[in-house]
Amino acid sequence: MRNIKLIIEYDGSRYKGFQRLKDNENTIQGKIESVLSKMFDEHIEIIGSGRTDMGVHAYNQVANFKTSSTISVEKISDYLYKYLPEDIVVKEVKEVSDRFHSRYNAKQKVYLYKINNAKHHDVFLRKYSTHIEKTLDIELMKKASEYLIGEHDFTSFASSKSKKKSNVRNIHSITINKNKDIIDIYVEGNGFLYNMVRIIVGALIDVGLHKKTPGDIKAMLEAKDRSKASDTAPAKGLYLYSVKY
């Protein structure tokens, strides 16, 4: 059996998320598996580096699948490009070691959250960023983000739907950049809980709007209580930026 690695870029606006659902084929995984299964005339199941929620996008989602087919990676790439919808592009197809597993071998992930901080929303970016009309205090947000760096119990920053045995995660860095009206927040860590990045961003937005102080972020962490943290930021501003192995 061959092991094939995929690097996938997608616009998640019209999908129910990455992971295939039993009652809904409108997922990124479902679309790719359908095309591959037709191409190989065998059941193909891809394994993603992680799930992304409904409306979340990706620049470099990583997945892999096993097949007995001898079709070249070049032909697989061309076929996927031809038959997948325009909002899903498999940017790279590569044969890898049988031991490679896109989820279990992942060491770090980087998520990007985009905020449009102009007075009026941008009609062309409205599906790909969150609009915040009031000017955000970037320096205060950067100060607040420092409390989140390192290994912590992120229970306060995880959705109540999260079913992980441990809520301890290690955030390696949070980088906040502003270019004109666009604010990019990069969050890099060894793993993330359900809605964790969006809740972190929601808290940083509250600090930027002076609704919370940087010290409040520390208090949220220590509380280990989801009800003590901020609201979850909208899905449309979130991107899976990269996965590191």
Accessible surface in RSA format (square Angstrom, percent):
REM  Atomic radii and reference values for relative SASA: ProtOr
REM  Chains: A
REM  Algorithm: Lee & Richards
REM  Probe-radius: 1.40
REM  Slices: 20
REM RES _ NUM      All-atoms   Total-Side   Main-Chain    Non-polar    All polar
REM                ABS   REL    ABS   REL    ABS   REL    ABS   REL    ABS   REL
RES MET A   1   151.69  78.6  84.23  55.7  67.46 160.6  74.03  62.9  77.66 102.9
RES ARG A   2    43.67  18.3  40.67  20.7   3.00   7.2  31.54  43.1  12.14   7.4
RES ASN A   3     2.50   1.7   0.37   0.4   2.13   5.1   0.37   0.9   2.13   2.1
RES ILE A   4     0.00   0.0   0.00   0.0   0.00   0.0   0.00   0.0   0.00   0.0
RES LYS A   5    36.94  18.0  36.53  22.4   0.41   1.0   1.33   1.2  35.61  37.9
RES LEU A   6     0.04   0.0   0.00   0.0   0.04   0.1   0.04   0.0   0.00   0.0
RES ILE A   7    32.35  18.4  32.35  24.1   0.00   0.0  32.35  23.3   0.00   0.0
RES ILE A   8     0.00   0.0   0.00   0.0   0.00   0.0   0.00   0.0   0.00   0.0
RES GLU A   9    63.95  36.7  62.84  47.5   1.11   2.6  13.62  26.3  50.33  41.1
RES TYR A  10     7.38   3.4   0.75   0.4   6.64  17.3   4.15   3.1   3.23   4.0
RES ASP A  11    37.17  26.0  32.43  32.3   4.75  11.2  19.63  46.2  17.54  17.5
RES GLY A  12     2.03   2.5   0.00   N/A   2.03   2.5   2.00   5.5   0.03   0.1
RES SER A  13    46.80  39.5  16.78  22.4  30.02  69.1  20.82  44.3  25.98  36.4
RES ARG A  14   131.44  55.2 114.20  58.2  17.24  41.0  67.43  92.2  64.00  38.8
RES TYR A  15     2.35   1.1   0.41   0.2   1.94   5.0   1.20   0.9   1.15   1.4
RES LYS A  16    95.40  46.5  81.05  49.7  14.35  34.2  31.72  28.5  63.69  67.8
RES GLY A  17     6.30   7.8   0.00   N/A   6.30   7.8   6.28  17.2   0.02   0.0
RES PHE A  18     5.65   2.8   5.58   3.5   0.07   0.2   5.58   3.4   0.07   0.2
RES GLN A  19    73.52  41.1  71.22  52.0   2.30   5.5  17.08  36.4  56.44  42.8
RES ARG A  20    81.50  34.2  69.73  35.5  11.77  28.0  21.74  29.7  59.76  36.2
RES LEU A  21    68.79  38.3  64.86  46.4   3.92   9.9  67.94  47.7   0.84   2.3
RES LYS A  22   221.85 108.2 177.74 109.1  44.12 105.0 128.72 115.9  93.13  99.2
RES ASP A  23   135.62  95.0  96.98  96.5  38.64  91.4  50.78 119.5  84.84  84.6
RES ASN A  24    42.82  29.5  36.16  34.9   6.66  16.0   8.98  21.6  33.84  32.7
RES GLU A  25   107.15  61.5 100.99  76.4   6.16  14.7  64.87 125.5  42.28  34.5
RES ASN A  26    45.57  31.4  43.22  41.8   2.36   5.7  18.64  44.9  26.93  26.0
RES THR A  27     0.00   0.0   0.00   0.0   0.00   0.0   0.00   0.0   0.00   0.0
RES ILE A  28     0.80   0.5   0.80   0.6   0.00   0.0   0.80   0.6   0.00   0.0
RES GLN A  29    14.79   8.3  14.79  10.8   0.00   0.0   0.15   0.3  14.65  11.1
RES GLY A  30     2.23   2.7   0.00   N/A   2.23   2.7   0.86   2.4   1.37   3.1
RES LYS A  31    66.90  32.6  65.56  40.2   1.34   3.2  14.77  13.3  52.13  55.5
RES ILE A  32     0.00   0.0   0.00   0.0   0.00   0.0   0.00   0.0   0.00   0.0
RES GLU A  33    10.45   6.0  10.14   7.7   0.31   0.7   7.25  14.0   3.19   2.6
RES SER A  34    69.35  58.6  55.71  74.3  13.64  31.4  26.44  56.3  42.90  60.1
RES VAL A  35    19.32  12.7  16.44  14.9   2.88   6.9  19.32  16.8   0.00   0.0
RES LEU A  36     0.00   0.0   0.00   0.0   0.00   0.0   0.00   0.0   0.00   0.0
RES SER A  37    29.61  25.0  25.60  34.2   4.01   9.2  22.34  47.6   7.27  10.2
RES LYS A  38   159.08  77.6 134.78  82.7  24.30  57.9  91.49  82.3  67.59  72.0
RES MET A  39    31.51  16.3  10.81   7.2  20.71  49.3  12.78  10.9  18.74  24.8
RES PHE A  40    19.11   9.6   0.00   0.0  19.11  49.7   2.67   1.6  16.45  47.1
RES ASP A  41   133.57  93.6 109.51 109.0  24.06  56.9  30.43  71.6 103.14 102.9
RES GLU A  42    55.00  31.6  40.57  30.7  14.43  34.4  35.28  68.2  19.73  16.1
RES HIS A  43   147.48  80.6 119.01  82.7  28.47  72.8  94.11  97.0  53.37  62.1
RES ILE A  44     0.93   0.5   0.02   0.0   0.91   2.2   0.59   0.4   0.34   0.9
RES GLU A  45    96.92  55.6  84.72  64.1  12.20  29.0  16.75  32.4  80.17  65.5
RES ILE A  46     3.08   1.8   0.00   0.0   3.08   7.4   0.00   0.0   3.08   8.4
RES ILE A  47    51.90  29.5  48.57  36.2   3.33   8.0  51.90  37.4   0.00   0.0
RES GLY A  48     8.80  10.9   0.00   N/A   8.80  10.9   1.70   4.7   7.10  15.9
RES SER A  49     1.24   1.1   0.00   0.0   1.24   2.9   0.00   0.0   1.24   1.7
RES GLY A  50    15.18  18.7   0.00   N/A  15.18  18.7  15.10  41.4   0.08   0.2
RES ARG A  51   150.97  63.4 131.64  67.1  19.33  46.0  38.13  52.1 112.84  68.4
RES THR A  52     8.00   5.7   1.21   1.2   6.80  16.2   4.78   6.4   3.22   4.9
RES ASP A  53    33.37  23.4  27.09  27.0   6.28  14.9  15.34  36.1  18.03  18.0
RES MET A  54   112.19  58.1 104.10  68.9   8.09  19.3  90.86  77.2  21.33  28.3
RES GLY A  55    12.47  15.4   0.00   N/A  12.47  15.4  11.80  32.4   0.67   1.5
RES VAL A  56     3.28   2.2   1.72   1.6   1.56   3.8   1.72   1.5   1.56   4.2
RES HIS A  57     3.41   1.9   3.41   2.4   0.00   0.0   3.30   3.4   0.11   0.1
RES ALA A  58     2.18   2.0   0.00   0.0   2.18   5.0   0.02   0.0   2.15   5.7
RES TYR A  59    68.70  32.1  68.70  39.1   0.00   0.0  47.34  35.6  21.36  26.3
RES ASN A  60    41.86  28.9  41.86  40.5   0.00   0.0   9.32  22.4  32.54  31.5
RES GLN A  61     0.00   0.0   0.00   0.0   0.00   0.0   0.00   0.0   0.00   0.0
RES VAL A  62     5.92   3.9   5.92   5.4   0.00   0.0   5.92   5.1   0.00   0.0
RES ALA A  63     0.00   0.0   0.00   0.0   0.00   0.0   0.00   0.0   0.00   0.0
RES ASN A  64     2.49   1.7   2.49   2.4   0.00   0.0   0.00   0.0   2.49   2.4
RES PHE A  65     1.29   0.6   0.05   0.0   1.24   3.2   1.29   0.8   0.00   0.0
RES LYS A  66    81.04  39.5  70.03  43.0  11.00  26.2  36.59  32.9  44.45  47.3
RES THR A  67     0.00   0.0   0.00   0.0   0.00   0.0   0.00   0.0   0.00   0.0
RES SER A  68    77.61  65.6  54.69  73.0  22.93  52.8  34.24  72.9  43.37  60.8
RES SER A  69    18.73  15.8   8.34  11.1  10.39  23.9  16.01  34.1   2.72   3.8
RES THR A  70   127.44  90.6 103.15 104.6  24.30  57.9  71.64  96.2  55.81  84.4
RES ILE A  71    50.74  28.9  44.91  33.5   5.83  14.0  50.74  36.5   0.00   0.0
RES SER A  72    43.30  36.6  35.07  46.8   8.22  18.9  37.43  79.7   5.87   8.2
RES VAL A  73    32.66  21.5  30.95  28.0   1.71   4.1  31.10  27.0   1.56   4.2
RES GLU A  74   112.84  64.8 108.05  81.7   4.79  11.4  64.93 125.6  47.91  39.1
RES LYS A  75   137.84  67.2 134.45  82.5   3.39   8.1  78.24  70.4  59.60  63.5
RES ILE A  76     0.00   0.0   0.00   0.0   0.00   0.0   0.00   0.0   0.00   0.0
RES SER A  77    33.90  28.6  33.27  44.4   0.62   1.4   9.66  20.6  24.24  34.0
RES ASP A  78    98.76  69.2  92.67  92.2   6.09  14.4  29.32  69.0  69.44  69.3
RES TYR A  79    48.82  22.8  45.46  25.9   3.36   8.7  38.62  29.0  10.20  12.6
RES LEU A  80     0.13   0.1   0.13   0.1   0.00   0.0   0.13   0.1   0.00   0.0
RES TYR A  81   158.35  73.9 142.76  81.2  15.59  40.6  96.92  72.8  61.43  75.7
RES LYS A  82   150.00  73.2 119.97  73.6  30.03  71.5  77.76  70.0  72.24  76.9
RES TYR A  83   107.02  50.0  84.44  48.0  22.58  58.8  56.14  42.2  50.88  62.7
RES LEU A  84    12.80   7.1   0.89   0.6  11.91  29.9   0.97   0.7  11.84  31.9
RES PRO A  85    37.11  27.0  23.27  21.2  13.84  50.3  36.23  29.9   0.88   5.4
RES GLU A  86   175.81 100.9 147.19 111.4  28.63  68.2  67.92 131.4 107.89  88.1
RES ASP A  87    31.37  22.0  20.17  20.1  11.20  26.5  22.68  53.4   8.69   8.7
RES ILE A  88     3.52   2.0   0.00   0.0   3.52   8.5   0.04   0.0   3.48   9.4
RES VAL A  89    44.31  29.2  43.94  39.8   0.37   0.9  44.28  38.5   0.03   0.1
RES VAL A  90     8.21   5.4   0.43   0.4   7.78  18.7   0.43   0.4   7.78  21.1
RES LYS A  91    97.93  47.8  62.25  38.2  35.68  85.0  45.49  40.9  52.44  55.9
RES GLU A  92    70.49  40.5  66.88  50.6   3.60   8.6  27.27  52.7  43.22  35.3
RES VAL A  93    17.70  11.6   0.51   0.5  17.19  41.4   0.51   0.4  17.19  46.6
RES LYS A  94   108.32  52.8 106.90  65.6   1.42   3.4  53.56  48.2  54.77  58.3
RES GLU A  95    88.11  50.6  68.68  52.0  19.42  46.2  25.25  48.8  62.85  51.3
RES VAL A  96    32.08  21.1  15.25  13.8  16.83  40.6  24.24  21.1   7.84  21.3
RES SER A  97    71.97  60.8  52.42  70.0  19.54  45.0  52.13 111.0  19.84  27.8
RES ASP A  98    90.13  63.1  76.77  76.4  13.36  31.6  32.21  75.8  57.92  57.8
RES ARG A  99   214.01  89.9 192.68  98.2  21.33  50.8  75.89 103.7 138.12  83.7
RES PHE A 100    32.13  16.1  24.89  15.4   7.24  18.8  28.39  17.2   3.75  10.7
RES HIS A 101    36.48  19.9  36.48  25.4   0.00   0.0  29.45  30.3   7.03   8.2
RES SER A 102     0.00   0.0   0.00   0.0   0.00   0.0   0.00   0.0   0.00   0.0
RES ARG A 103   108.44  45.5  99.77  50.9   8.67  20.6  38.80  53.0  69.64  42.2
RES TYR A 104   155.20  72.5 126.84  72.2  28.36  73.8  95.72  71.9  59.49  73.3
RES ASN A 105    53.91  37.2  51.69  50.0   2.22   5.3  12.42  29.9  41.49  40.1
RES ALA A 106    22.87  21.0   4.76   7.3  18.11  41.2   4.79   6.8  18.08  47.9
RES LYS A 107   136.52  66.6 125.56  77.0  10.96  26.1  75.08  67.6  61.44  65.4
RES GLN A 108    53.68  30.0  52.93  38.7   0.75   1.8   3.71   7.9  49.97  37.9
RES LYS A 109    30.18  14.7  30.18  18.5   0.00   0.0  11.48  10.3  18.70  19.9
RES VAL A 110    11.35   7.5  11.35  10.3   0.00   0.0  11.35   9.9   0.00   0.0
RES TYR A 111    20.18   9.4  20.08  11.4   0.10   0.3   6.36   4.8  13.82  17.0
RES LEU A 112     3.18   1.8   3.18   2.3   0.00   0.0   3.18   2.2   0.00   0.0
RES TYR A 113     0.17   0.1   0.05   0.0   0.12   0.3   0.05   0.0   0.12   0.2
RES LYS A 114    43.91  21.4  43.91  26.9   0.00   0.0  22.32  20.1  21.59  23.0
RES ILE A 115     0.00   0.0   0.00   0.0   0.00   0.0   0.00   0.0   0.00   0.0
RES ASN A 116     5.89   4.1   5.89   5.7   0.00   0.0   0.50   1.2   5.39   5.2
RES ASN A 117     9.18   6.3   0.06   0.1   9.12  22.0   0.00   0.0   9.18   8.9
RES ALA A 118    21.58  19.8  18.06  27.9   3.52   8.0  21.58  30.4   0.00   0.0
RES LYS A 119   145.04  70.8 131.89  80.9  13.15  31.3  76.60  68.9  68.44  72.9
RES HIS A 120   134.15  73.3 125.08  86.9   9.07  23.2  87.56  90.2  46.59  54.2
RES HIS A 121    95.77  52.3  82.61  57.4  13.15  33.6  53.73  55.4  42.04  48.9
RES ASP A 122    53.69  37.6  45.54  45.3   8.15  19.3  16.85  39.7  36.84  36.7
RES VAL A 123    77.13  50.8  74.76  67.7   2.37   5.7  74.76  65.0   2.37   6.4
RES PHE A 124   169.92  85.0 151.98  94.1  17.93  46.7 156.68  95.0  13.24  37.9
RES LEU A 125    63.52  35.4  63.48  45.4   0.04   0.1  63.52  44.6   0.00   0.0
RES ARG A 126   118.29  49.7 111.09  56.6   7.20  17.1  35.38  48.4  82.90  50.2
RES LYS A 127    99.23  48.4  96.07  58.9   3.16   7.5  44.05  39.6  55.19  58.8
RES TYR A 128    66.03  30.8  65.68  37.4   0.34   0.9  44.99  33.8  21.04  25.9
RES SER A 129     4.71   4.0   3.42   4.6   1.29   3.0   1.60   3.4   3.10   4.3
RES THR A 130     8.63   6.1   8.63   8.8   0.00   0.0   8.63  11.6   0.00   0.0
RES HIS A 131    61.16  33.4  41.24  28.7  19.92  51.0  25.42  26.2  35.74  41.6
RES ILE A 132    27.62  15.7  25.62  19.1   1.99   4.8  27.62  19.9   0.00   0.0
RES GLU A 133   103.93  59.7  89.76  67.9  14.17  33.7  18.39  35.6  85.54  69.8
RES LYS A 134   154.39  75.3 147.78  90.7   6.60  15.7  96.60  86.9  57.79  61.6
RES THR A 135   108.02  76.8  86.99  88.2  21.03  50.1  52.45  70.4  55.57  84.0
RES LEU A 136     4.92   2.7   0.00   0.0   4.92  12.4   0.12   0.1   4.81  12.9
RES ASP A 137    48.43  33.9  39.48  39.3   8.96  21.2  16.29  38.3  32.15  32.1
RES ILE A 138    24.15  13.7  20.63  15.4   3.52   8.5  20.63  14.9   3.52   9.5
RES GLU A 139   119.05  68.3 113.07  85.5   5.98  14.2  62.33 120.6  56.72  46.3
RES LEU A 140    49.09  27.3  47.70  34.1   1.39   3.5  48.40  34.0   0.69   1.9
RES MET A 141     0.00   0.0   0.00   0.0   0.00   0.0   0.00   0.0   0.00   0.0
RES LYS A 142    79.82  38.9  78.43  48.1   1.39   3.3  37.45  33.7  42.37  45.1
RES LYS A 143   118.41  57.8 115.67  71.0   2.74   6.5  60.72  54.7  57.69  61.5
RES ALA A 144     0.00   0.0   0.00   0.0   0.00   0.0   0.00   0.0   0.00   0.0
RES SER A 145     5.46   4.6   5.46   7.3   0.00   0.0   0.00   0.0   5.46   7.7
RES GLU A 146   121.80  69.9 107.65  81.4  14.15  33.7  37.64  72.8  84.16  68.7
RES TYR A 147    77.69  36.3  68.44  38.9   9.24  24.1  39.22  29.5  38.47  47.4
RES LEU A 148     0.00   0.0   0.00   0.0   0.00   0.0   0.00   0.0   0.00   0.0
RES ILE A 149    65.35  37.2  52.51  39.1  12.84  30.9  52.51  37.8  12.84  34.8
RES GLY A 150    23.82  29.4   0.00   N/A  23.82  29.4  23.82  65.4   0.00   0.0
RES GLU A 151   120.17  69.0  94.20  71.3  25.97  61.8  18.96  36.7 101.21  82.6
RES HIS A 152    55.39  30.3  48.34  33.6   7.05  18.0  39.97  41.2  15.42  17.9
RES ASP A 153    41.33  29.0  33.00  32.8   8.34  19.7   8.13  19.1  33.20  33.1
RES PHE A 154     0.00   0.0   0.00   0.0   0.00   0.0   0.00   0.0   0.00   0.0
RES THR A 155    37.56  26.7  36.29  36.8   1.27   3.0  29.83  40.1   7.72  11.7
RES SER A 156     0.00   0.0   0.00   0.0   0.00   0.0   0.00   0.0   0.00   0.0
RES PHE A 157     0.00   0.0   0.00   0.0   0.00   0.0   0.00   0.0   0.00   0.0
RES ALA A 158     4.49   4.1   2.64   4.1   1.85   4.2   2.64   3.7   1.85   4.9
RES SER A 159    16.78  14.2  10.76  14.4   6.02  13.9   5.09  10.8  11.69  16.4
RES SER A 160   107.05  90.5  68.83  91.9  38.22  88.1  49.82 106.1  57.23  80.2
RES LYS A 161   147.20  71.8 132.86  81.5  14.35  34.2  87.59  78.8  59.61  63.5
RES SER A 162    28.50  24.1   4.61   6.2  23.89  55.0   7.24  15.4  21.26  29.8
RES LYS A 163   193.91  94.6 158.51  97.3  35.41  84.3 109.04  98.1  84.88  90.4
RES LYS A 164   124.77  60.9 104.77  64.3  20.00  47.6  49.18  44.3  75.59  80.5
RES LYS A 165   220.49 107.6 174.44 107.0  46.05 109.6 125.51 113.0  94.99 101.2
RES SER A 166    55.86  47.2  48.49  64.7   7.37  17.0  42.99  91.5  12.87  18.0
RES ASN A 167    36.52  25.2  31.35  30.3   5.17  12.4   1.65   4.0  34.87  33.7
RES VAL A 168    65.75  43.3  56.43  51.1   9.33  22.5  56.43  49.0   9.33  25.3
RES ARG A 169    37.74  15.8  36.42  18.6   1.32   3.1   8.64  11.8  29.10  17.6
RES ASN A 170    40.31  27.8  40.16  38.8   0.15   0.4   1.22   2.9  39.09  37.8
RES ILE A 171     0.57   0.3   0.00   0.0   0.57   1.4   0.00   0.0   0.57   1.5
RES HIS A 172    77.55  42.4  55.10  38.3  22.46  57.5  42.78  44.1  34.77  40.5
RES SER A 173    42.66  36.1  40.84  54.5   1.82   4.2  32.36  68.9  10.30  14.4
RES ILE A 174    21.04  12.0   0.00   0.0  21.04  50.7   0.00   0.0  21.04  57.1
RES THR A 175    61.39  43.7  58.15  59.0   3.24   7.7  38.95  52.3  22.44  33.9
RES ILE A 176     5.19   3.0   0.43   0.3   4.76  11.5   0.43   0.3   4.76  12.9
RES ASN A 177    74.65  51.5  70.65  68.3   4.00   9.6  26.36  63.5  48.29  46.7
RES LYS A 178    88.09  43.0  52.33  32.1  35.76  85.1  31.19  28.1  56.90  60.6
RES ASN A 179   111.01  76.6 105.34 101.8   5.66  13.6  30.67  73.8  80.34  77.6
RES LYS A 180   184.09  89.8 154.77  95.0  29.31  69.8 112.67 101.4  71.41  76.1
RES ASP A 181    67.45  47.2  67.33  67.0   0.12   0.3   7.36  17.3  60.09  59.9
RES ILE A 182    41.99  23.9  40.73  30.3   1.26   3.0  40.73  29.3   1.26   3.4
RES ILE A 183     0.00   0.0   0.00   0.0   0.00   0.0   0.00   0.0   0.00   0.0
RES ASP A 184    26.84  18.8  26.83  26.7   0.01   0.0   0.23   0.5  26.61  26.5
RES ILE A 185     0.17   0.1   0.00   0.0   0.17   0.4   0.00   0.0   0.17   0.5
RES TYR A 186    54.02  25.2  53.49  30.4   0.53   1.4  29.76  22.4  24.27  29.9
RES VAL A 187     0.07   0.0   0.07   0.1   0.00   0.0   0.07   0.1   0.00   0.0
RES GLU A 188    29.97  17.2  29.88  22.6   0.10   0.2   3.00   5.8  26.97  22.0
RES GLY A 189     0.00   0.0   0.00   N/A   0.00   0.0   0.00   0.0   0.00   0.0
RES ASN A 190    75.71  52.2  53.91  52.1  21.80  52.5  13.77  33.1  61.93  59.9
RES GLY A 191    14.91  18.4   0.00   N/A  14.91  18.4  14.91  40.9   0.00   0.0
RES PHE A 192    33.21  16.6   9.21   5.7  24.00  62.5   9.21   5.6  24.00  68.7
RES LEU A 193     6.40   3.6   0.00   0.0   6.40  16.1   0.28   0.2   6.12  16.5
RES TYR A 194    77.14  36.0  66.42  37.8  10.71  27.9  42.46  31.9  34.68  42.7
RES ASN A 195    30.78  21.2  19.88  19.2  10.91  26.3   5.40  13.0  25.39  24.5
RES MET A 196     0.94   0.5   0.00   0.0   0.94   2.2   0.00   0.0   0.94   1.2
RES VAL A 197     6.41   4.2   4.70   4.3   1.71   4.1   4.70   4.1   1.71   4.6
RES ARG A 198    35.41  14.9  35.23  18.0   0.18   0.4   1.40   1.9  34.00  20.6
RES ILE A 199     0.29   0.2   0.29   0.2   0.00   0.0   0.29   0.2   0.00   0.0
RES ILE A 200     0.00   0.0   0.00   0.0   0.00   0.0   0.00   0.0   0.00   0.0
RES VAL A 201     0.00   0.0   0.00   0.0   0.00   0.0   0.00   0.0   0.00   0.0
RES GLY A 202     7.46   9.2   0.00   N/A   7.46   9.2   5.65  15.5   1.81   4.1
RES ALA A 203     0.00   0.0   0.00   0.0   0.00   0.0   0.00   0.0   0.00   0.0
RES LEU A 204     0.00   0.0   0.00   0.0   0.00   0.0   0.00   0.0   0.00   0.0
RES ILE A 205    14.61   8.3  14.61  10.9   0.00   0.0  14.61  10.5   0.00   0.0
RES ASP A 206    25.74  18.0  25.74  25.6   0.00   0.0   0.40   0.9  25.34  25.3
RES VAL A 207     0.00   0.0   0.00   0.0   0.00   0.0   0.00   0.0   0.00   0.0
RES GLY A 208     1.40   1.7   0.00   N/A   1.40   1.7   0.00   0.0   1.40   3.1
RES LEU A 209    40.86  22.8  18.95  13.6  21.91  55.1  22.33  15.7  18.53  49.9
RES HIS A 210   124.70  68.2  94.24  65.5  30.46  77.9  67.87  69.9  56.83  66.1
RES LYS A 211   144.50  70.5 111.42  68.4  33.08  78.8  72.11  64.9  72.39  77.1
RES LYS A 212    70.14  34.2  66.22  40.6   3.92   9.3  18.36  16.5  51.78  55.2
RES THR A 213    76.70  54.6  76.26  77.3   0.44   1.1  69.60  93.5   7.10  10.7
RES PRO A 214    14.39  10.5  14.39  13.1   0.00   0.0  14.39  11.9   0.00   0.0
RES GLY A 215    35.74  44.1   0.00   N/A  35.74  44.1  26.32  72.2   9.42  21.1
RES ASP A 216    51.12  35.8  50.24  50.0   0.88   2.1   7.08  16.7  44.05  43.9
RES ILE A 217     0.00   0.0   0.00   0.0   0.00   0.0   0.00   0.0   0.00   0.0
RES LYS A 218    93.35  45.5  93.35  57.3   0.00   0.0  61.60  55.4  31.76  33.8
RES ALA A 219    55.15  50.7  48.78  75.3   6.37  14.5  51.40  72.4   3.74   9.9
RES MET A 220     5.92   3.1   4.65   3.1   1.27   3.0   5.72   4.9   0.20   0.3
RES LEU A 221    13.82   7.7  11.42   8.2   2.40   6.0  11.59   8.1   2.24   6.0
RES GLU A 222   108.55  62.3  85.25  64.5  23.30  55.5  46.16  89.3  62.39  50.9
RES ALA A 223    46.33  42.6  15.98  24.7  30.35  69.0  27.89  39.3  18.44  48.9
RES LYS A 224   116.31  56.7 100.30  61.5  16.02  38.1  47.34  42.6  68.97  73.5
RES ASP A 225    52.58  36.8  48.69  48.5   3.89   9.2  14.32  33.7  38.26  38.2
RES ARG A 226    58.89  24.7  55.14  28.1   3.75   8.9  32.65  44.6  26.24  15.9
RES SER A 227    93.36  78.9  54.94  73.3  38.42  88.5  56.63 120.6  36.73  51.5
RES LYS A 228   121.82  59.4 107.10  65.7  14.72  35.0  54.02  48.6  67.80  72.2
RES ALA A 229    16.94  15.6   0.00   0.0  16.94  38.5   0.00   0.0  16.94  44.9
RES SER A 230     6.42   5.4   0.36   0.5   6.06  14.0   6.00  12.8   0.41   0.6
RES ASP A 231   123.68  86.6 118.03 117.5   5.65  13.4  35.39  83.3  88.29  88.1
RES THR A 232    46.75  33.2  24.76  25.1  21.99  52.4  14.86  20.0  31.89  48.2
RES ALA A 233     4.86   4.5   0.00   0.0   4.86  11.1   4.86   6.9   0.00   0.0
RES PRO A 234    60.00  43.7  52.47  47.8   7.53  27.4  60.00  49.5   0.00   0.0
RES ALA A 235    17.38  16.0  13.21  20.4   4.17   9.5  13.21  18.6   4.17  11.0
RES LYS A 236    79.16  38.6  77.43  47.5   1.73   4.1  37.79  34.0  41.37  44.1
RES GLY A 237     0.00   0.0   0.00   N/A   0.00   0.0   0.00   0.0   0.00   0.0
RES LEU A 238    12.53   7.0  12.53   9.0   0.00   0.0  12.53   8.8   0.00   0.0
RES TYR A 239    16.48   7.7  16.48   9.4   0.00   0.0  11.61   8.7   4.87   6.0
RES LEU A 240     1.00   0.6   1.00   0.7   0.00   0.0   1.00   0.7   0.00   0.0
RES TYR A 241    82.83  38.7  82.83  47.1   0.00   0.0  39.90  30.0  42.93  52.9
RES SER A 242    25.23  21.3  25.23  33.7   0.00   0.0  22.45  47.8   2.78   3.9
RES VAL A 243    18.20  12.0   0.00   0.0  18.20  43.9   0.00   0.0  18.20  49.4
RES LYS A 244    87.77  42.8  84.37  51.8   3.40   8.1  53.73  48.4  34.05  36.3
RES TYR A 245    93.15  43.5  34.59  19.7  58.56 152.4  47.48  35.7  45.66  56.3
END  Absolute sums over single chains surface
CHAIN  1 A    12750.6      10605.9       2144.7       6474.8       6275.8
END  Absolute sums over all chains
TOTAL         12750.6      10605.9       2144.7       6474.8       6275.8
